[in-house]
């Protein structure tokens, strides 16, 4: 484990010099002049996966899609307090790697001078949307899509910036406890199969058989809170809404479909409920994923129920959206809202395969036919061979943003609920959101204790490779960054 590198921290706290490029844009200057208080703009950019392109995940493997059930969007929000701008792009993707998020940030720095650290780009984690990783590039179509994706996300943010208009912002929290369940369970030892490497000793099983008598208890908590930040025009028309809820995804999609999962259904429901279907510029609702690395929608105590495709997504989206609308009704809106941003890179160790594991992987790999691993041992052998090519340490981008009294902590990992709850509880900004899968992709983030208990999220793969002690470093650094963006009293 390398020590986190705090000396290379890039401080971008409302840097006037860095934002000057944007303020020199004629359109922005015109709007800035004479305006006091916050301005906001929102836009969507279509990032739908082309049919036939790669829709692979890391471990889960969708075939190339043959049908677009509903489009994928980058849902974008821009904010400007007169000296500082922030921008969000919440993307209907399973994950998005750092190569792509950095490319979006570069496009925006060049085009409009927006400082990179002021931009948050995250994936929702829809599993009927692509995992944007270099290793999933297989065809010309994939390469074309990846290039277009970067441009489209940047275009979405630029369009949101172009639409900046005097606004009012409100924030609040609601509760939706009925749709979040911890998916990691302690089970009787005999009910836990060996891991993909043929080793026994895991105490926790992910997605255990439902209603099994071998279930003991969940291995972690859930966070039932849904957080809301709403922007409206000064005449009261809805402008944008950014929500945050810790639910991995819902699923129940057609196997060869492209879909934004419940995140897309949520956005549509909010638009309807707020009567914002035909506003111009368009109202944009977006659901960011909270700390949900170990949380899904399945009540493991009950027997499996089957639903027609997309029904469950709709139900969950409706319930979450209705609670969000209830919260929105009571919001107190304000114009005097200050913005700030800070970010840093932590260099963290990678759990690369040792000689013995690599030897195991090479032996298993001999059995793989057509370069297509089948079954867990072959899939994890393929993952081990890929991890062997990873560097010893990787930079992990951590970011904190402030919007008025709201804190937003963003991490490029699948963060467990307990980590999210700890950050929310200890944050100097209340309320705080935790947005996962943001600004890159560094896999699952179990706590050291969870690593000891084992299970899917701890087995080394491209989806779970940070060192066992990564979580405490990331948690502490996010809290430190929140402290840095919090107002000084
Ligand atoms: Zn996941």
Boltz pocket constraint, residues with backbone or C-beta under 6 A from the ligand:
constraints:
  - pocket:
      binder: B
      contacts: [[A, 125], [A, 248], [A, 293], [A, 414]]
      max_distance: 6.0
